[in-house]
Amino acid sequence: MDAELKTEWIKRLTSGEYEQGQERLRNVDVDDQGQETGPATFCCLGVLCDLLKDKGLGEWDADHFSQDKTVFTSEYEFYDLEGELNGPVLRYVGMTNNDQQRLIGMNDNDGYTFDQIALVIAADL
């Protein structure tokens, strides 16, 4: 994984700026006009997608899944339909699917906090 990208991801995970959620990259309630009505929650991989968005490599698209803004899209087709990154995103960020599945398990099933996940990313990715 690119060292700069990893450092920024860890910084965001430990910043306290992201509310941790499960099973979706990003989840936020929206009204009938598609406007966000509350704060978003992110899984650890969603924080990575938000970083890519801020680098101009994608955006959150409200046109999918009842406008719940869980789909990450970009000009490079970095998108996913639920809570996993697809092959192009994994290759771009330098992760394997095994890396991803491990992080998903920690975030969604094992109760790891973002701070704990950040330690694993720092040591193992």
N, CA and C atoms as an extended XYZ file, in Angstrom:
375
Properties=species:S:1:pos:R:3:atomname:S:1:resname:S:1:resid:I:1 pbc="F F F"
N         0.845       -1.180        0.000 N   MET     1
C         0.000        0.000        0.000 CA  MET     1
C         0.888        1.240        0.000 C   MET     1
N         0.483        2.235       -0.767 N   ASP     2
C         1.205        3.495       -0.832 CA  ASP     2
C         1.316        4.099        0.571 C   ASP     2
N         2.514        4.466        0.969 N   ALA     3
C         2.761        4.951        2.328 CA  ALA     3
C         1.981        6.225        2.644 C   ALA     3
N         1.910        7.138        1.696 N   GLU     4
C         1.183        8.391        1.927 CA  GLU     4
C        -0.311        8.141        2.111 C   GLU     4
N        -0.867        7.282        1.266 N   LEU     5
C        -2.282        6.935        1.364 CA  LEU     5
C        -2.574        6.252        2.697 C   LEU     5
N        -1.720        5.328        3.091 N   LYS     6
C        -1.894        4.614        4.355 CA  LYS     6
C        -1.834        5.579        5.536 C   LYS     6
N        -0.875        6.492        5.514 N   THR     7
C        -0.740        7.467        6.599 CA  THR     7
C        -1.977        8.334        6.715 C   THR     7
N        -2.495        8.800        5.589 N   GLU     8
C        -3.692        9.649        5.609 CA  GLU     8
C        -4.917        8.861        6.075 C   GLU     8
N        -5.032        7.605        5.651 N   TRP     9
C        -6.157        6.761        6.076 CA  TRP     9
C        -6.129        6.568        7.588 C   TRP     9
N        -4.958        6.254        8.121 N   ILE    10
C        -4.813        6.070        9.566 CA  ILE    10
C        -5.149        7.360       10.297 C   ILE    10
N        -4.686        8.471        9.780 N   LYS    11
C        -4.977        9.775       10.391 CA  LYS    11
C        -6.476       10.025       10.456 C   LYS    11
N        -7.179        9.710        9.381 N   ARG    12
C        -8.628        9.911        9.360 CA  ARG    12
C        -9.345        8.955       10.307 C   ARG    12
N        -8.907        7.709       10.338 N   LEU    13
C        -9.538        6.745       11.234 CA  LEU    13
C        -9.406        7.155       12.697 C   LEU    13
N        -8.304        7.766       13.057 N   THR    14
C        -8.038        8.118       14.452 CA  THR    14
C        -8.401        9.566       14.790 C   THR    14
N        -8.943       10.295       13.830 N   SER    15
C        -9.228       11.724       14.020 CA  SER    15
C       -10.452       12.009       14.890 C   SER    15
N       -11.351       11.055       14.995 N   GLY    16
C       -12.603       11.302       15.696 CA  GLY    16
C       -13.644       11.999       14.844 C   GLY    16
N       -13.314       12.272       13.585 N   GLU    17
C       -14.228       12.977       12.684 CA  GLU    17
C       -15.250       12.060       12.026 C   GLU    17
N       -15.030       10.752       12.082 N   TYR    18
C       -15.912        9.787       11.429 CA  TYR    18
C       -16.635        8.953       12.471 C   TYR    18
N       -17.957        8.846       12.314 N   GLU    19
C       -18.727        7.954       13.165 CA  GLU    19
C       -18.685        6.553       12.550 C   GLU    19
N       -18.328        5.580       13.358 N   GLN    20
C       -18.173        4.220       12.851 CA  GLN    20
C       -19.534        3.553       12.673 C   GLN    20
N       -19.687        2.901       11.515 N   GLY    21
C       -20.869        2.111       11.223 CA  GLY    21
C       -20.446        0.738       10.732 C   GLY    21
N       -21.412       -0.098       10.435 N   GLN    22
C       -21.129       -1.446        9.980 CA  GLN    22
C       -21.903       -1.758        8.701 C   GLN    22
N       -21.345       -2.701        7.954 N   GLU    23
C       -21.975       -3.353        6.816 CA  GLU    23
C       -22.207       -2.471        5.590 C   GLU    23
N       -21.812       -1.246        5.619 N   ARG    24
C       -21.908       -0.351        4.467 CA  ARG    24
C       -20.677        0.535        4.465 C   ARG    24
N       -20.218        0.874        3.269 N   LEU    25
C       -19.089        1.797        3.182 CA  LEU    25
C       -19.442        3.119        3.841 C   LEU    25
N       -20.623        3.626        3.506 N   ARG    26
C       -21.129        4.883        4.058 CA  ARG    26
C       -22.631        4.755        4.125 C   ARG    26
N       -23.206        5.239        5.198 N   ASN    27
C       -24.650        5.189        5.331 CA  ASN    27
C       -25.142        6.509        5.910 C   ASN    27
N       -26.158        7.083        5.262 N   VAL    28
C       -26.730        8.342        5.740 CA  VAL    28
C       -28.196        8.378        5.337 C   VAL    28
N       -29.020        8.930        6.196 N   ASP    29
C       -30.433        9.098        5.872 CA  ASP    29
C       -30.597       10.296        4.948 C   ASP    29
N       -31.521       10.169        3.994 N   VAL    30
C       -31.814       11.267        3.078 CA  VAL    30
C       -33.318       11.472        3.004 C   VAL    30
N       -33.711       12.695        2.639 N   ASP    31
C       -35.132       12.985        2.491 CA  ASP    31
C       -35.601       12.650        1.079 C   ASP    31
N       -36.846       12.966        0.767 N   ASP    32
C       -37.424       12.635       -0.538 CA  ASP    32
C       -36.722       13.322       -1.700 C   ASP    32
N       -36.029       14.417       -1.431 N   GLN    33
C       -35.298       15.134       -2.475 CA  GLN    33
C       -33.842       14.682       -2.576 C   GLN    33
N       -33.469       13.693       -1.781 N   GLY    34
C       -32.106       13.185       -1.827 CA  GLY    34
C       -31.116       13.984       -0.997 C   GLY    34
N       -31.615       14.878       -0.142 N   GLN    35
C       -30.733       15.678        0.706 CA  GLN    35
C       -30.450       14.924        2.009 C   GLN    35
N       -29.208       14.959        2.437 N   GLU    36
C       -28.839       14.292        3.676 CA  GLU    36
C       -29.555       14.937        4.853 C   GLU    36
N       -30.066       14.092        5.757 N   THR    37
C       -30.815       14.600        6.904 CA  THR    37
C       -30.122       14.328        8.234 C   THR    37
N       -28.976       13.764        8.192 N   GLY    38
C       -28.246       13.477        9.419 CA  GLY    38
C       -26.812       13.137        9.106 C   GLY    38
N       -26.050       12.870       10.156 N   PRO    39
C       -24.640       12.544        9.932 CA  PRO    39
C       -24.487       11.151        9.315 C   PRO    39
N       -23.452       10.998        8.531 N   ALA    40
C       -23.139        9.710        7.911 CA  ALA    40
C       -22.348        8.851        8.884 C   ALA    40
N       -22.498        7.540        8.730 N   THR    41
C       -21.614        6.602        9.406 CA  THR    41
C       -20.782        5.906        8.337 C   THR    41
N       -19.597        5.473        8.714 N   PHE    42
C       -18.652        4.862        7.781 CA  PHE    42
C       -18.087        3.593        8.383 C   PHE    42
N       -17.850        2.593        7.541 N   CYS    43
C       -16.992        1.493        7.978 CA  CYS    43
C       -15.556        1.938        7.703 C   CYS    43
N       -14.583        1.161        8.150 N   CYS    44
C       -13.185        1.558        7.950 CA  CYS    44
C       -12.846        1.694        6.469 C   CYS    44
N       -13.440        0.865        5.620 N   LEU    45
C       -13.193        0.969        4.179 CA  LEU    45
C       -13.888        2.189        3.586 C   LEU    45
N       -15.019        2.582        4.158 N   GLY    46
C       -15.695        3.795        3.720 CA  GLY    46
C       -14.874        5.040        3.992 C   GLY    46
N       -14.132        5.033        5.093 N   VAL    47
C       -13.226        6.154        5.388 CA  VAL    47
C       -12.162        6.241        4.295 C   VAL    47
N       -11.666        5.099        3.855 N   LEU    48
C       -10.701        5.076        2.746 CA  LEU    48
C       -11.333        5.644        1.479 C   LEU    48
N       -12.569        5.259        1.186 N   CYS    49
C       -13.263        5.804        0.008 CA  CYS    49
C       -13.450        7.311        0.133 C   CYS    49
N       -13.750        7.789        1.332 N   ASP    50
C       -13.922        9.228        1.524 CA  ASP    50
C       -12.608        9.962        1.271 C   ASP    50
N       -11.515        9.343        1.646 N   LEU    51
C       -10.193        9.891        1.341 CA  LEU    51
C        -9.977        9.963       -0.171 C   LEU    51
N       -10.317        8.891       -0.880 N   LEU    52
C       -10.189        8.893       -2.341 CA  LEU    52
C       -11.083        9.958       -2.965 C   LEU    52
N       -12.277       10.139       -2.406 N   LYS    53
C       -13.187       11.187       -2.892 CA  LYS    53
C       -12.525       12.553       -2.760 C   LYS    53
N       -11.926       12.809       -1.617 N   ASP    54
C       -11.292       14.105       -1.379 CA  ASP    54
C       -10.074       14.328       -2.265 C   ASP    54
N        -9.516       13.260       -2.791 N   LYS    55
C        -8.408       13.366       -3.742 CA  LYS    55
C        -8.921       13.506       -5.179 C   LYS    55
N       -10.246       13.567       -5.342 N   GLY    56
C       -10.843       13.736       -6.666 CA  GLY    56
C       -10.979       12.450       -7.452 C   GLY    56
N       -10.908       11.317       -6.769 N   LEU    57
C       -10.950       10.034       -7.459 CA  LEU    57
C       -12.313        9.360       -7.413 C   LEU    57
N       -13.306       10.016       -6.888 N   GLY    58
C       -14.633        9.420       -6.837 CA  GLY    58
C       -15.593       10.300       -6.086 C   GLY    58
N       -16.797        9.800       -5.921 N   GLU    59
C       -17.811       10.547       -5.185 CA  GLU    59
C       -18.815        9.571       -4.595 C   GLU    59
N       -19.527       10.052       -3.600 N   TRP    60
C       -20.639        9.277       -3.062 CA  TRP    60
C       -21.834        9.545       -3.953 C   TRP    60
N       -22.492        8.489       -4.403 N   ASP    61
C       -23.578        8.597       -5.365 CA  ASP    61
C       -24.898        8.230       -4.703 C   ASP    61
N       -25.800        9.206       -4.631 N   ALA    62
C       -27.079        8.979       -3.967 CA  ALA    62
C       -28.101        8.310       -4.863 C   ALA    62
N       -27.743        7.966       -6.075 N   ASP    63
C       -28.707        7.403       -7.006 CA  ASP    63
C       -28.887        5.901       -6.863 C   ASP    63
N       -28.208        5.298       -5.926 N   HIS    64
C       -28.267        3.852       -5.767 CA  HIS    64
C       -28.757        3.481       -4.377 C   HIS    64
N       -29.366        2.342       -4.290 N   PHE    65
C       -29.838        1.780       -3.023 CA  PHE    65
C       -30.677        2.771       -2.228 C   PHE    65
N       -31.798        3.189       -2.829 N   SER    66
C       -32.764        4.064       -2.167 CA  SER    66
C       -32.126        5.336       -1.652 C   SER    66
N       -31.183        5.824       -2.384 N   GLN    67
C       -30.497        7.077       -2.071 CA  GLN    67
C       -29.837        7.072       -0.696 C   GLN    67
N       -29.310        5.913       -0.303 N   ASP    68
C       -28.677        5.879        1.012 CA  ASP    68
C       -27.182        6.165        0.953 C   ASP    68
N       -26.696        6.530       -0.205 N   LYS    69
C       -25.306        6.966       -0.396 CA  LYS    69
C       -24.294        5.938        0.079 C   LYS    69
N       -24.497        4.689       -0.285 N   THR    70
C       -23.551        3.651        0.097 CA  THR    70
C       -22.657        3.240       -1.059 C   THR    70
N       -22.915        3.749       -2.233 N   VAL    71
C       -22.169        3.320       -3.414 CA  VAL    71
C       -21.081        4.339       -3.702 C   VAL    71
N       -19.864        3.865       -3.830 N   PHE    72
C       -18.750        4.739       -4.167 CA  PHE    72
C       -18.483        4.618       -5.649 C   PHE    72
N       -18.498        5.733       -6.355 N   THR    73
C       -18.255        5.712       -7.794 CA  THR    73
C       -17.141        6.692       -8.143 C   THR    73
N       -16.505        6.458       -9.245 N   SER    74
C       -15.510        7.396       -9.740 CA  SER    74
C       -15.274        7.155      -11.219 C   SER    74
N       -14.492        8.021      -11.806 N   GLU    75
C       -14.174        7.864      -13.219 CA  GLU    75
C       -13.423        6.558      -13.479 C   GLU    75
N       -12.823        5.998      -12.460 N   TYR    76
C       -12.107        4.737      -12.589 CA  TYR    76
C       -12.995        3.542      -12.267 C   TYR    76
N       -14.274        3.786      -12.105 N   GLU    77
C       -15.241        2.760      -11.736 CA  GLU    77
C       -14.889        2.117      -10.407 C   GLU    77
N       -14.476        2.940       -9.457 N   PHE    78
C       -14.218        2.469       -8.097 CA  PHE    78
C       -15.551        2.489       -7.378 C   PHE    78
N       -16.265        1.419       -7.419 N   TYR    79
C       -17.574        1.404       -6.778 CA  TYR    79
C       -17.837        0.052       -6.166 C   TYR    79
N       -18.802        0.047       -5.283 N   ASP    80
C       -19.258       -1.198       -4.696 CA  ASP    80
C       -20.728       -1.055       -4.381 C   ASP    80
N       -21.428       -2.160       -4.379 N   LEU    81
C       -22.859       -2.119       -4.182 CA  LEU    81
C       -23.269       -2.197       -2.720 C   LEU    81
N       -22.418       -2.592       -1.870 N   GLU    82
C       -22.756       -2.688       -0.452 CA  GLU    82
C       -21.581       -2.193        0.383 C   GLU    82
N       -20.871       -3.123        1.014 N   GLY    83
C       -19.836       -2.723        1.949 CA  GLY    83
C       -18.458       -3.213        1.622 C   GLY    83
N       -18.222       -3.575        0.363 N   GLU    84
C       -16.898       -4.044       -0.026 CA  GLU    84
C       -16.376       -3.237       -1.208 C   GLU    84
N       -15.064       -3.137       -1.279 N   LEU    85
C       -14.410       -2.496       -2.416 CA  LEU    85
C       -14.291       -3.511       -3.539 C   LEU    85
N       -14.391       -3.043       -4.766 N   ASN    86
C       -14.230       -3.970       -5.892 CA  ASN    86
C       -12.759       -4.076       -6.297 C   ASN    86
N       -12.489       -4.942       -7.275 N   GLY    87
C       -11.125       -5.203       -7.718 CA  GLY    87
C       -10.334       -3.966       -8.104 C   GLY    87
N       -10.889       -3.060       -8.938 N   PRO    88
C       -10.129       -1.868       -9.306 CA  PRO    88
C        -9.723       -1.000       -8.115 C   PRO    88
N       -10.609       -0.872       -7.124 N   VAL    89
C       -10.260       -0.080       -5.945 CA  VAL    89
C        -9.158       -0.779       -5.161 C   VAL    89
N        -9.317       -2.079       -4.957 N   LEU    90
C        -8.298       -2.825       -4.212 CA  LEU    90
C        -6.936       -2.711       -4.878 C   LEU    90
N        -6.897       -2.852       -6.187 N   ARG    91
C        -5.617       -2.727       -6.901 CA  ARG    91
C        -5.059       -1.313       -6.771 C   ARG    91
N        -5.914       -0.308       -6.898 N   TYR    92
C        -5.451        1.077       -6.814 CA  TYR    92
C        -4.813        1.368       -5.460 C   TYR    92
N        -5.452        0.898       -4.389 N   VAL    93
C        -4.933        1.205       -3.054 CA  VAL    93
C        -3.881        0.203       -2.592 C   VAL    93
N        -3.700       -0.886       -3.326 N   GLY    94
C        -2.669       -1.857       -2.999 CA  GLY    94
C        -3.057       -2.835       -1.905 C   GLY    94
N        -4.328       -3.209       -1.886 N   MET    95
C        -4.801       -4.196       -0.916 CA  MET    95
C        -5.261       -5.452       -1.637 C   MET    95
N        -5.260       -6.560       -0.926 N   THR    96
C        -5.820       -7.800       -1.451 CA  THR    96
C        -7.237       -7.973       -0.904 C   THR    96
N        -7.980       -8.891       -1.505 N   ASN    97
C        -9.303       -9.187       -0.966 CA  ASN    97
C        -9.190       -9.780        0.437 C   ASN    97
N        -8.128      -10.547        0.699 N   ASN    98
C        -7.928      -11.068        2.057 CA  ASN    98
C        -7.743       -9.941        3.070 C   ASN    98
N        -6.970       -8.902        2.686 N   ASP    99
C        -6.827       -7.728        3.554 CA  ASP    99
C        -8.196       -7.124        3.839 C   ASP    99
N        -8.952       -6.952        2.773 N   GLN   100
C       -10.274       -6.343        2.898 CA  GLN   100
C       -11.184       -7.174        3.814 C   GLN   100
N       -11.223       -8.486        3.612 N   GLN   101
C       -12.099       -9.336        4.412 CA  GLN   101
C       -11.694       -9.304        5.893 C   GLN   101
N       -10.416       -9.221        6.146 N   ARG   102
C        -9.948       -9.114        7.534 CA  ARG   102
C       -10.443       -7.819        8.171 C   ARG   102
N       -10.316       -6.709        7.443 N   LEU   103
C       -10.766       -5.416        7.964 CA  LEU   103
C       -12.280       -5.391        8.147 C   LEU   103
N       -13.010       -5.980        7.201 N   ILE   104
C       -14.473       -6.047        7.330 CA  ILE   104
C       -14.847       -6.827        8.587 C   ILE   104
N       -14.186       -7.946        8.815 N   GLY   105
C       -14.469       -8.745       10.008 CA  GLY   105
C       -14.215       -7.969       11.291 C   GLY   105
N       -13.104       -7.247       11.339 N   MET   106
C       -12.791       -6.455       12.529 CA  MET   106
C       -13.820       -5.355       12.743 C   MET   106
N       -14.199       -4.668       11.660 N   ASN   107
C       -15.127       -3.552       11.747 CA  ASN   107
C       -16.556       -4.018       12.038 C   ASN   107
N       -17.021       -5.025       11.306 N   ASP   108
C       -18.436       -5.396       11.353 CA  ASP   108
C       -18.776       -6.471       12.374 C   ASP   108
N       -17.853       -7.370       12.656 N   ASN   109
C       -18.185       -8.533       13.480 CA  ASN   109
C       -17.465       -8.591       14.817 C   ASN   109
N       -16.235       -8.089       14.862 N   ASP   110
C       -15.396       -8.303       16.037 CA  ASP   110
C       -15.371       -7.122       17.009 C   ASP   110
N       -16.040       -6.032       16.675 N   GLY   111
C       -16.140       -4.907       17.588 CA  GLY   111
C       -14.902       -4.042       17.719 C   GLY   111
N       -14.003       -4.120       16.750 N   TYR   112
C       -12.813       -3.262       16.788 CA  TYR   112
C       -13.220       -1.805       16.562 C   TYR   112
N       -12.586       -0.905       17.293 N   THR   113
C       -12.781        0.525       17.057 CA  THR   113
C       -11.907        0.966       15.888 C   THR   113
N       -12.147        2.173       15.393 N   PHE   114
C       -11.286        2.712       14.342 CA  PHE   114
C        -9.837        2.805       14.819 C   PHE   114
N        -9.614        3.169       16.078 N   ASP   115
C        -8.246        3.254       16.594 CA  ASP   115
C        -7.557        1.889       16.551 C   ASP   115
N        -8.279        0.837       16.918 N   GLN   116
C        -7.707       -0.510       16.885 CA  GLN   116
C        -7.444       -0.966       15.447 C   GLN   116
N        -8.372       -0.658       14.542 N   ILE   117
C        -8.185       -1.016       13.132 CA  ILE   117
C        -6.992       -0.268       12.563 C   ILE   117
N        -6.827        0.994       12.943 N   ALA   118
C        -5.694        1.784       12.452 CA  ALA   118
C        -4.362        1.145       12.852 C   ALA   118
N        -4.289        0.591       14.041 N   LEU   119
C        -3.058       -0.095       14.476 CA  LEU   119
C        -2.757       -1.296       13.598 C   LEU   119
N        -3.792       -2.047       13.228 N   VAL   120
C        -3.612       -3.203       12.355 CA  VAL   120
C        -3.157       -2.751       10.965 C   VAL   120
N        -3.781       -1.703       10.448 N   ILE   121
C        -3.388       -1.186        9.127 CA  ILE   121
C        -1.922       -0.738        9.164 C   ILE   121
N        -1.535       -0.046       10.197 N   ALA   122
C        -0.149        0.437       10.313 CA  ALA   122
C         0.843       -0.714       10.350 C   ALA   122
N         0.492       -1.781       11.041 N   ALA   123
C         1.418       -2.895       11.198 CA  ALA   123
C         1.411       -3.876       10.040 C   ALA   123
N         0.271       -4.077        9.412 N   ASP   124
C         0.134       -5.218        8.480 CA  ASP   124
C        -0.127       -4.870        7.026 C   ASP   124
N        -0.450       -3.650        6.689 N   LEU   125
C        -0.730       -3.342        5.283 CA  LEU   125
C         0.388       -2.516        4.663 C   LEU   125
